[in-house]
């Protein structure tokens, strides 16, 4: 049995902490989720702070820890099977860590900007976003992008499937369910994670839109993971 890579082990402990955090009452979670700029939250009236509403800078990071229900289980499984056993095993902890930061930043910033602009121009309501979907799907996208024909064994049902097919199906389902339940504005974090993953890999490879250079060759194909 392969040992768990060091960064993935830390991330799995963070997933456990996230599960516990998500069980806190809403009165606490309301300070951790990511609110758009433009609301008049709390007891603050007018001025710059009034314009910020319920938004606080730490929410750019803490909203990733709020994964209620079974969502954290899927995040943890993705971190272990695809992030740790595939990406970190090939890239190493440092490079994998930079990739995760890029996915988190891309997901957070795009969702934050879109939701803030939409609220202030009257296209969306004043509601928070939370969760690590952008990071999770960024990991899945990277696995499929680097080795689309790699076969993985599903747990339920226990059948082999190509990585490219698996990711297309999962992304389509996630986008469709999210669009139906919460609307288009809630999906920009998910899309931002995919975009950040794609741009980050192409930057490492020296491919457009970053031009050509003498960066290292792409990592080798993945091994089969059961």
C-alpha positions in Angstrom: 0.0 0.0 0.0 1.4 3.4 -1.0 2.0 5.9 1.8 0.0 9.1 1.8 2.2 12.0 0.5 3.0 14.6 3.1 1.0 17.6 1.8 -2.0 15.3 1.2 -1.9 14.1 4.8 -2.1 17.6 6.0 -4.9 18.4 3.7 -6.9 15.4 4.9 -6.5 16.7 8.5 -7.7 20.0 7.2 -10.7 18.2 5.7 -11.5 16.8 9.1 -11.3 20.3 10.6 -13.5 21.6 7.8 -16.1 18.9 8.6 -16.2 20.0 12.2 -16.3 23.7 11.3 -19.3 23.1 9.0 -21.3 21.8 12.0 -21.1 25.1 13.8 -24.3 27.2 14.1 -25.0 29.7 11.3 -24.4 32.6 13.7 -20.7 31.6 13.5 -20.6 30.4 9.9 -22.0 33.7 8.7 -18.6 35.3 9.6 -16.7 32.6 7.7 -18.6 32.4 4.4 -17.7 34.8 1.6 -20.1 37.7 1.2 -20.2 40.1 -1.7 -19.2 43.7 -1.3 -22.1 46.1 -1.4 -24.3 45.0 1.4 -25.3 47.0 4.5 -24.6 44.3 7.0 -24.3 44.5 10.8 -24.9 47.7 12.6 -22.7 49.8 10.4 -24.3 52.7 8.6 -22.8 54.3 5.6 -19.1 55.0 4.7 -16.5 52.6 3.4 -17.2 50.0 6.1 -20.9 50.2 5.4 -20.3 49.5 1.7 -18.3 46.4 2.7 -21.4 45.0 4.4 -20.8 41.6 5.9 -17.6 41.0 3.9 -14.4 40.6 5.9 -10.9 39.9 4.3 -10.5 36.6 6.1 -13.5 35.2 4.4 -11.5 34.9 1.2 -9.8 32.0 2.9 -12.2 30.7 5.5 -15.1 30.1 3.1 -13.1 27.2 1.7 -13.5 25.4 5.1 -17.3 25.5 5.0 -18.4 22.3 3.3 -21.7 21.2 4.9 -23.3 17.8 4.4 -21.6 15.2 2.4 -19.6 17.7 0.3 -16.5 17.4 2.5 -16.5 13.6 1.9 -16.2 14.1 -1.8 -13.5 16.8 -1.3 -11.5 14.5 0.9 -11.8 11.6 -1.5 -10.6 13.8 -4.4 -7.7 15.1 -2.3 -6.6 11.5 -1.5 -7.1 9.5 -4.7 -6.5 12.2 -7.4 -4.6 15.0 -5.6 -2.3 12.8 -3.5 -1.9 9.5 -5.4 -1.7 11.2 -8.8 -0.7 14.9 -8.7 1.5 15.1 -5.6 3.1 11.8 -6.4 4.2 13.1 -9.8 4.8 16.8 -9.1 6.0 16.8 -5.5 4.6 18.7 -2.5 5.8 22.1 -3.4 4.6 22.2 -7.0 1.3 20.6 -6.0 0.9 23.1 -3.2 1.3 26.0 -5.7 -1.2 24.4 -8.0 -3.8 24.2 -5.2 -3.2 27.8 -4.2 -3.8 28.9 -7.8 -7.0 26.9 -8.0 -8.2 28.4 -4.6 -7.3 31.9 -5.7 -8.9 31.6 -9.1 -12.1 30.1 -7.7 -12.4 32.7 -4.9 -11.6 35.8 -6.8 -13.8 35.1 -9.8 -16.7 34.2 -7.6 -16.2 37.2 -5.3 -15.9 39.7 -8.2 -18.9 38.3 -10.1 -21.2 38.1 -7.1 -20.2 41.6 -5.9 -20.7 43.2 -9.3 -24.0 41.3 -9.9 -25.4 42.4 -6.6 -24.5 46.1 -7.1 -26.0 46.3 -10.6 -29.1 44.4 -9.5 -28.5 41.1 -11.2 -28.2 39.0 -8.1 -29.2 38.9 -4.5 -27.1 39.4 -1.4 -26.1 35.8 -0.6 -22.8 34.2 0.5 -20.7 31.5 -1.2 -18.7 28.8 0.4 -17.0 25.5 -0.2 -13.9 24.1 -1.9 -15.6 23.0 -5.2 -13.2 25.1 -7.3 -10.2 23.4 -5.8 -11.7 19.9 -6.0 -12.7 20.2 -9.7 -9.3 21.9 -10.4 -7.6 18.7 -9.2 -9.9 16.5 -11.3 -9.4 18.7 -14.4 -5.6 18.6 -14.0 -5.7 14.8 -13.9 -7.8 14.6 -17.0 -5.8 17.3 -18.8 -2.5 15.8 -18.2 -3.5 12.2 -19.0 -7.0 12.0 -20.5 -6.8 8.3 -21.3 -5.7 7.2 -17.8 -8.1 4.6 -16.5 -9.4 4.8 -12.9 -11.5 2.3 -11.0 -14.8 3.7 -9.6 -16.0 2.6 -6.2 -19.7 2.6 -7.2 -20.2 1.1 -9.6 -16.8 -0.8 -9.6 -15.9 -0.3 -13.3 -12.9 1.2 -15.0 -13.5 4.6 -16.8 -11.2 7.0 -18.6 -10.2 10.0 -16.6 -11.4 12.4 -19.3 -14.8 10.8 -19.4 -15.1 10.8 -15.6 -14.3 14.5 -15.3 -16.6 15.5 -18.1 -19.5 13.7 -16.4 -18.7 15.0 -13.0 -18.3 18.6 -14.1 -21.5 18.5 -16.2 -23.4 17.1 -13.3 -22.0 19.6 -10.8 -22.7 22.5 -13.2 -26.2 21.3 -14.0 -27.2 20.7 -10.4 -25.8 24.0 -9.3 -27.4 25.9 -12.1 -30.8 24.3 -11.2 -30.6 24.8 -7.5 -28.7 28.1 -7.0 -28.5 29.8 -10.4 -25.7 30.8 -12.7 -24.0 33.2 -10.4 -23.2 30.4 -7.9 -21.1 28.5 -10.5 -18.4 31.0 -11.2 -16.3 29.7 -8.3 -16.4 26.2 -9.9 -15.5 27.6 -13.3 -12.8 29.8 -11.8 -11.1 26.7 -10.3 -11.1 25.0 -13.7 -9.8 28.1 -15.5 -7.0 28.5 -12.9 -6.0 24.9 -13.2 -5.8 25.1 -17.0 -3.8 28.4 -17.0 -1.4 27.1 -14.3 -0.5 24.0 -16.2 -0.1 25.9 -19.4 2.2 28.4 -17.6 4.4 25.5 -16.4 4.5 24.2 -19.9 5.3 27.5 -21.5 2.2 27.2 -23.7 -0.1 30.1 -25.0 -1.2 32.5 -23.6 2.2 32.5 -21.9 4.4 31.9 -24.9 7.1 29.4 -25.4 10.2 28.9 -23.3 12.5 26.3 -21.9 10.3 25.0 -19.1 10.5 21.4 -18.0 8.8 18.8 -20.1 5.3 17.7 -19.0 5.2 15.0 -16.2 5.0 11.4 -17.3 1.7 9.6 -17.7 0.0 8.5 -14.5 0.0 4.9 -13.3 -3.3 3.1 -12.9 -5.0 3.8 -9.5 -7.5 1.4 -8.0 
